[in-house]
């Protein structure tokens, strides 16, 4: 993100949620990270880019991992197309 770009409070909330879960995953606290992914995927307002990241992490779990991995790819493709239009 460019230094001049400022996140809205809502954007910051989703950014913080995603990074909190990512930090759990990187710390190898997988079950906590997966629980966070599932919780935040229930929020219908979670941005597609973050949804994709949550699905990607869940793609490494024992829970429907193929479906999560496929969904992550679909969301990243949609998100990258949307970002190009900006």
N, C-alpha and C positions, 0 to 999 in steps of 0.2 A: 504494500500500500504506500503510495507517495506520502511524503512527510506533510504535505499540505492538505491531505484528505482527512476529514474528521468523521468519525463514526457517530451515528445517531445513538442515543441511549439504548434503543432496541437492538441495533446492530452490535453494539458492544456487549450486550447481554448474551447474544448467541455466540459471539466470538469467544467470550469468557467461558461459556458452557463447553464449547467444543475443545478449547485448550485445557480445561480441567480434566475432561475425559481422556484427551490425548496424553496428558501428563501421567494419569493413572496407568494407561496402557504402556507407556515407555518405562514406567517403574515396575512393570511386570505384575501389576495388580489387576490381572485380566478380568476376574469376576466382577470387581467393582467397576471397571471400565465398561464391560458389557452391560451391566445394569444401568449405567449412565446413558449408554447408547440407546438402550430400549426405552428408557424414561423420556429422553429428549426426542426420540422419534414419534412419541405419542403426541407431541406438541405440533399441531397442524401448521403452525406459523414458522417452524424451523426452516431456514433457507435451504434450498435444494443442495447447494454446495456443501453445507454441513450435514445434511441428511446423507449425502453420498459418502462423506467421511465416516459417519457412524456405521453405515452399512458395510463399508470397507473393513472397519475394525471387526464387526460381527462376522465378516467373511472368514475370519480366523478362529471363530468359536466352533463349538460342536452343535450349535443350534441353527439348522437350516443354512449352513454356510454357503452352499452353492447359490441359493436364492438371494442371500445378502450380497454376495459378490456380483451377481448379475445386476441387481438393483443399483449397486454402487456405480457400475459402468454406465447404465442407462442415465442415471442422474448426472454423472460427470459430463456425459455427452450433451445432455440438455443444457446444463449450466455453462458449458464452454461455448455453445451456440449463442446463448443469451448474453454472455459476457462480450462476445464479438460485436453484438449489436449496440453495445453501449457507447 
